[in-house]
Amino acid sequence: MNFLTVLITFILMEGATWLIHKYVMHGFLWVLHRDHHDHSNEGHLERNDLFFVIFALPAIALMYTGATNHYNHLFYIGVGITLYGAAYFFVHDIFIHQRIKLLKNTQNPYLLSIRRAHKQHHKHLGKEEGECFGFLWVPVKYFKIYFSKK
């Protein structure tokens, strides 16, 4: 049951990420997300990186609360959120934006699809008219580009 809770939470985080990215990050917290699109910050860190902390706090609170209550379901929901955050960091920050040079020359169709969709998202410098707000699941048209080449 605990594994199932973690897995379901991880899967549901994709929908939550889409909603948060579209309506929060490209909405009232655009002030924090904007430098990720227009690269107005010259340093290694962006204001956008604060979202890492903002999203970690509920996961930490859930794991702490669940752990103090005999490792109930709240703990495992927090674990699912944390695992999704780790996947997000690896794919978004390390793979897509190459903060650490890794998998730069991959030919994996799935990873290339994600990278292409993210490029489409970043072609819009403003907070309106965005597309591809998802993360691990992107519109099928991007999968078709790379999976049809195999």
Backbone as JSON, one array per atom type, in Angstrom:
{
  "sequence": "MNFLTVLITFILMEGATWLIHKYVMHGFLWVLHRDHHDHSNEGHLERNDLFFVIFALPAIALMYTGATNHYNHLFYIGVGITLYGAAYFFVHDIFIHQRIKLLKNTQNPYLLSIRRAHKQHHKHLGKEEGECFGFLWVPVKYFKIYFSKK",
  "N": [[0.82, -1.2, 0.0], [1.98, 1.23, 0.74], [3.91, 1.67, -1.26], [2.19, 1.97, -3.44], [0.85, 4.33, -2.74], [2.99, 6.17, -2.91], [3.59, 5.9, -5.66], [1.15, 6.67, -6.94], [0.98, 9.31, -6.01], [3.31, 10.39, -7.19], [2.58, 10.19, -9.92], [0.28, 11.81, -9.97], [1.47, 14.23, -9.46], [2.37, 15.19, -11.89], [0.12, 16.32, -13.14], [-0.45, 18.26, -11.21], [1.89, 19.77, -11.41], [1.65, 20.8, -14.02], [-0.62, 22.47, -13.71], [0.28, 24.23, -11.68], [2.53, 25.34, -12.92], [1.39, 26.64, -15.16], [-0.64, 28.36, -14.03], [0.31, 29.5, -11.66], [3.17, 29.91, -11.71], [3.32, 31.13, -14.22], [1.54, 33.01, -13.68], [0.49, 34.73, -10.9], [2.98, 34.51, -9.61], [4.86, 35.12, -11.48], [6.86, 36.96, -11.27], [8.91, 35.64, -9.98], [9.47, 33.6, -11.77], [10.05, 34.67, -14.22], [12.79, 35.31, -14.87], [13.77, 32.89, -15.61], [12.87, 32.54, -18.15], [13.61, 34.85, -19.62], [16.26, 35.1, -19.08], [17.42, 37.1, -17.51], [18.92, 37.19, -15.25], [22.25, 37.1, -14.4], [23.8, 35.35, -12.92], [24.56, 32.03, -11.55], [22.39, 31.07, -10.21], [18.84, 31.48, -10.29], [15.97, 33.58, -9.69], [13.83, 31.97, -10.07], [14.71, 29.55, -9.06], [13.92, 29.54, -6.46], [11.51, 28.27, -6.35], [12.1, 25.63, -5.98], [12.57, 25.44, -3.24], [10.1, 26.37, -2.3], [8.37, 24.34, -3.2], [9.43, 22.18, -1.9], [8.88, 22.5, 0.8], [6.09, 21.76, 1.5], [6.33, 18.97, 1.06], [8.28, 18.22, 2.91], [6.93, 18.92, 5.26], [4.76, 17.13, 5.12], [6.09, 14.64, 5.23], [7.31, 14.83, 7.75], [5.08, 15.13, 9.46], [3.72, 12.74, 8.87], [5.66, 10.87, 9.67], [5.81, 11.3, 12.39], [3.44, 10.29, 13.13], [3.39, 7.46, 13.19], [4.36, 6.75, 10.67], [2.31, 7.22, 8.68], [-0.02, 7.57, 5.87], [0.5, 10.19, 5.03], [3.25, 10.55, 5.2], [4.15, 8.95, 3.07], [2.96, 10.18, 0.89], [4.4, 12.56, 0.95], [6.91, 11.46, 0.33], [6.44, 10.63, -2.31], [6.04, 13.14, -3.56], [8.57, 14.22, -3.12], [10.21, 12.44, -4.59], [9.25, 12.99, -7.15], [10.08, 15.64, -7.32], [12.85, 15.24, -7.3], [13.16, 13.87, -9.72], [12.29, 15.89, -11.42], [14.3, 17.84, -10.97], [16.55, 16.45, -11.97], [15.84, 15.94, -14.71], [14.95, 18.5, -15.69], [16.81, 20.55, -14.74], [19.4, 19.39, -14.92], [19.46, 17.7, -17.28], [17.87, 19.05, -19.38], [18.48, 21.89, -19.17], [21.17, 21.71, -18.82], [22.79, 22.26, -16.53], [24.56, 20.67, -15.28], [26.7, 18.99, -17.27], [25.38, 16.44, -18.86], [24.19, 13.63, -20.53], [24.09, 15.06, -22.9], [24.31, 14.52, -25.64], [22.32, 12.66, -26.18], [20.37, 10.17, -27.84], [17.97, 9.21, -27.22], [14.6, 8.78, -27.83], [12.44, 9.51, -26.14], [13.6, 11.29, -24.23], [14.53, 13.26, -26.01], [12.1, 14.18, -26.96], [11.0, 15.38, -24.68], [12.89, 17.4, -24.3], [12.53, 18.9, -26.65], [9.86, 19.8, -26.4], [10.15, 21.39, -24.17], [11.81, 23.37, -25.19], [10.0, 24.57, -26.93], [8.29, 25.62, -25.06], [9.93, 27.57, -23.93], [10.3, 29.34, -26.0], [8.54, 31.35, -25.82], [8.74, 34.39, -24.37], [7.26, 35.93, -22.65], [4.7, 35.88, -20.06], [2.23, 35.13, -20.98], [0.55, 33.26, -23.6], [1.89, 30.81, -23.52], [3.04, 27.39, -23.88], [3.14, 23.82, -23.53], [3.3, 23.08, -20.64], [3.67, 20.94, -19.06], [5.75, 18.28, -17.73], [7.06, 15.57, -17.42], [5.35, 14.3, -19.11], [4.56, 15.18, -22.27], [2.97, 17.01, -24.99], [1.62, 14.82, -27.5], [2.47, 15.25, -30.12], [5.18, 15.91, -30.0], [6.36, 13.56, -29.16], [5.81, 12.01, -31.39], [7.51, 13.08, -33.33], [10.1, 12.13, -32.69], [9.82, 9.4, -32.1], [8.9, 8.33, -34.46], [11.1, 8.3, -36.05], [12.57, 6.1, -35.5]],
  "CA": [[0.0, 0.0, 0.0], [2.84, 2.41, 0.8], [4.47, 1.86, -2.61], [1.1, 2.46, -4.28], [0.65, 5.74, -2.37], [4.11, 6.92, -3.49], [3.44, 5.87, -7.11], [0.0, 7.51, -7.31], [1.36, 10.7, -5.75], [4.26, 10.76, -8.24], [1.83, 10.36, -11.16], [-0.59, 12.99, -9.82], [2.3, 15.43, -9.45], [2.47, 15.71, -13.26], [-1.02, 17.23, -13.3], [-0.24, 19.4, -10.31], [2.96, 20.57, -11.99], [1.09, 21.52, -15.16], [-1.48, 23.53, -13.19], [1.11, 25.21, -10.96], [3.38, 26.03, -13.9], [0.57, 27.52, -15.99], [-1.45, 29.36, -13.34], [1.04, 30.14, -10.57], [4.46, 30.4, -12.19], [3.02, 32.06, -15.31], [0.48, 33.85, -13.16], [0.84, 35.72, -9.88], [4.39, 34.41, -9.21], [5.7, 35.35, -12.66], [8.02, 37.75, -10.82], [9.97, 34.69, -9.64], [9.71, 32.67, -12.88], [10.41, 35.41, -15.45], [14.21, 35.24, -15.23], [14.02, 31.59, -16.22], [12.53, 32.67, -19.56], [14.33, 35.93, -20.32], [17.67, 35.0, -18.69], [17.85, 38.42, -17.05], [19.84, 37.01, -14.13], [23.54, 36.7, -14.95], [24.47, 34.37, -12.06], [24.22, 30.61, -11.72], [21.06, 30.86, -9.64], [17.77, 32.36, -10.75], [14.86, 33.7, -8.73], [13.03, 30.78, -10.34], [15.19, 28.45, -8.23], [13.19, 29.58, -5.19], [10.41, 27.3, -6.41], [12.6, 24.37, -5.41], [12.32, 25.54, -1.79], [8.65, 26.51, -2.1], [7.73, 23.05, -3.4], [9.98, 21.2, -0.95], [8.31, 22.7, 2.13], [4.95, 20.87, 1.78], [6.79, 17.58, 1.12], [8.94, 18.06, 4.21], [5.89, 18.95, 6.3], [4.0, 15.87, 5.05], [6.92, 13.54, 5.73], [7.49, 15.0, 9.19], [3.8, 14.83, 10.11], [3.47, 11.31, 8.71], [6.63, 10.11, 10.46], [5.47, 11.42, 13.81], [2.18, 9.55, 13.31], [3.63, 6.06, 12.85], [4.58, 6.64, 9.22], [1.03, 7.04, 8.01], [-0.07, 7.89, 4.45], [1.08, 11.51, 4.76], [4.69, 10.36, 4.98], [4.37, 8.38, 1.74], [2.62, 11.25, -0.06], [5.6, 13.41, 0.94], [7.96, 10.75, -0.41], [6.08, 10.72, -3.74], [6.33, 14.51, -3.99], [10.03, 14.37, -3.12], [10.75, 11.69, -5.73], [8.92, 13.77, -8.34], [10.99, 16.79, -7.3], [14.18, 14.77, -7.7], [13.08, 13.62, -11.17], [12.22, 17.21, -12.05], [15.64, 18.43, -10.92], [17.44, 15.73, -12.9], [15.45, 16.15, -16.1], [14.87, 19.92, -16.05], [18.01, 21.34, -14.49], [20.62, 18.72, -15.38], [19.37, 17.25, -18.66], [17.39, 20.05, -20.34], [19.23, 23.15, -19.11], [22.59, 21.37, -18.79], [23.55, 22.84, -15.41], [25.66, 19.7, -15.22], [26.73, 18.42, -18.63], [25.06, 15.02, -18.78], [23.25, 13.2, -21.58], [24.0, 16.15, -23.86], [24.18, 14.0, -27.0], [21.44, 11.49, -26.18], [19.51, 9.9, -28.99], [16.77, 8.59, -26.68], [13.44, 9.52, -28.35], [11.65, 10.09, -25.05], [14.31, 12.46, -23.71], [14.53, 14.28, -27.05], [10.74, 14.73, -26.99], [10.88, 16.28, -23.54], [13.75, 18.56, -24.56], [11.91, 19.7, -27.71], [8.67, 20.46, -25.84], [10.61, 22.45, -23.27], [12.27, 24.47, -26.07], [8.8, 25.25, -27.38], [7.81, 26.41, -23.93], [10.83, 28.71, -23.71], [10.32, 30.3, -27.1], [7.68, 32.45, -25.37], [9.46, 35.11, -23.31], [6.29, 36.51, -21.73], [3.96, 34.9, -19.27], [1.06, 34.69, -21.75], [0.75, 32.5, -24.83], [2.8, 29.69, -23.31], [2.61, 26.05, -24.24], [3.94, 22.74, -22.94], [3.53, 23.35, -19.23], [3.94, 19.68, -18.38], [7.15, 18.0, -17.46], [7.43, 14.23, -17.87], [4.46, 13.96, -20.2], [4.43, 16.34, -23.14], [2.02, 16.72, -26.07], [1.96, 13.67, -28.32], [3.15, 15.66, -31.35], [6.63, 15.89, -29.79], [6.75, 12.16, -29.15], [5.73, 11.51, -32.77], [8.7, 13.54, -34.07], [11.28, 11.32, -32.43], [9.53, 7.97, -32.12], [8.68, 7.9, -35.84], [12.41, 8.21, -36.69], [13.19, 4.81, -35.15]],
  "C": [[0.86, 1.26, 0.0], [3.46, 2.72, -0.57], [3.42, 2.46, -3.53], [0.82, 3.94, -4.0], [1.74, 6.61, -2.99], [3.93, 7.01, -5.01], [2.3, 6.77, -7.58], [0.33, 8.98, -7.11], [2.3, 11.19, -6.84], [3.52, 11.05, -9.54], [0.95, 11.61, -11.1], [0.2, 14.3, -9.83], [2.47, 16.01, -10.85], [1.33, 16.69, -13.53], [-0.88, 18.47, -12.43], [0.82, 20.34, -10.86], [2.45, 21.4, -13.15], [0.26, 22.71, -14.66], [-0.67, 24.63, -12.5], [1.96, 26.01, -11.95], [2.55, 27.04, -14.7], [-0.07, 28.66, -15.2], [-0.76, 30.06, -12.18], [2.34, 30.75, -11.1], [4.3, 31.37, -13.36], [1.86, 32.97, -14.94], [1.04, 34.81, -12.12], [2.27, 35.61, -9.36], [5.34, 34.5, -10.41], [6.96, 36.13, -12.28], [9.19, 36.84, -10.44], [10.37, 33.83, -10.84], [10.27, 33.37, -14.12], [11.87, 35.24, -15.83], [14.6, 33.89, -15.82], [13.75, 31.63, -17.73], [13.38, 33.72, -20.27], [15.82, 35.97, -19.97], [18.24, 36.34, -18.24], [18.81, 38.34, -15.86], [21.15, 36.44, -14.67], [24.23, 35.6, -14.15], [24.05, 32.94, -12.37], [22.83, 30.29, -11.18], [20.09, 31.89, -10.19], [16.77, 32.53, -9.62], [13.95, 32.49, -8.87], [13.44, 29.6, -9.46], [14.53, 28.45, -6.84], [12.02, 28.6, -5.18], [10.83, 25.95, -5.86], [12.32, 24.34, -3.9], [10.82, 25.58, -1.51], [7.96, 25.16, -2.22], [8.24, 21.99, -2.44], [9.3, 21.31, 0.42], [7.09, 21.83, 2.42], [5.38, 19.39, 1.89], [7.45, 17.3, 2.46], [7.91, 18.01, 5.33], [5.08, 17.65, 6.31], [4.81, 14.71, 5.6], [7.12, 13.64, 7.24], [6.21, 14.6, 9.94], [3.5, 13.34, 10.04], [4.4, 10.46, 9.54], [6.31, 10.16, 11.94], [4.15, 10.73, 14.14], [2.32, 8.13, 12.78], [3.75, 5.81, 11.34], [3.27, 6.34, 8.48], [1.11, 7.5, 6.55], [0.54, 9.24, 4.11], [2.58, 11.42, 4.48], [4.93, 9.9, 3.55], [3.93, 9.34, 0.63], [3.81, 12.2, -0.17], [6.76, 12.77, 0.19], [7.69, 10.82, -1.91], [6.38, 12.1, -4.31], [7.83, 14.73, -4.1], [10.67, 13.64, -4.3], [10.45, 12.42, -7.05], [9.84, 14.99, -8.44], [12.4, 16.41, -7.73], [14.22, 14.49, -9.2], [13.04, 14.94, -11.93], [13.59, 17.86, -12.09], [16.57, 17.76, -11.94], [17.1, 16.06, -14.34], [15.52, 17.63, -16.49], [16.21, 20.63, -15.91], [19.28, 20.69, -15.05], [20.53, 18.36, -16.85], [18.99, 18.38, -19.63], [18.27, 21.3, -20.34], [20.73, 22.95, -18.92], [23.37, 22.12, -17.71], [24.72, 21.94, -15.05], [25.61, 18.98, -16.57], [26.57, 16.9, -18.55], [24.01, 14.7, -19.84], [23.06, 14.26, -22.67], [23.71, 15.64, -25.27], [23.29, 12.75, -27.08], [20.67, 11.37, -27.48], [18.21, 9.22, -28.54], [15.54, 9.4, -27.11], [12.59, 10.18, -27.27], [12.31, 11.36, -24.51], [14.36, 13.59, -24.74], [13.16, 14.95, -27.17], [10.54, 15.73, -25.87], [11.68, 17.56, -23.79], [13.1, 19.48, -25.6], [10.69, 20.46, -27.18], [9.09, 21.6, -24.93], [11.14, 23.64, -24.07], [11.08, 25.26, -26.57], [8.23, 26.13, -26.26], [8.64, 27.68, -23.77], [10.89, 29.68, -24.88], [9.43, 31.51, -26.78], [8.37, 33.13, -24.19], [8.51, 35.72, -22.29], [5.52, 35.44, -21.0], [2.7, 34.4, -19.98], [1.52, 33.87, -22.95], [1.76, 31.36, -24.69], [2.21, 28.39, -23.81], [3.52, 25.06, -23.53], [4.29, 23.01, -21.48], [3.83, 22.08, -18.43], [5.42, 19.44, -18.25], [7.56, 16.63, -17.99], [6.52, 13.72, -18.98], [4.23, 15.23, -21.0], [3.45, 16.0, -24.26], [2.54, 15.64, -27.03], [2.73, 14.07, -29.58], [4.67, 15.65, -31.21], [7.17, 14.46, -29.71], [6.79, 11.61, -30.58], [6.97, 11.91, -33.57], [9.85, 12.56, -33.92], [11.02, 9.83, -32.47], [9.3, 7.46, -33.54], [10.0, 7.76, -36.59], [13.07, 6.85, -36.44], [12.85, 3.74, -36.16]]
}
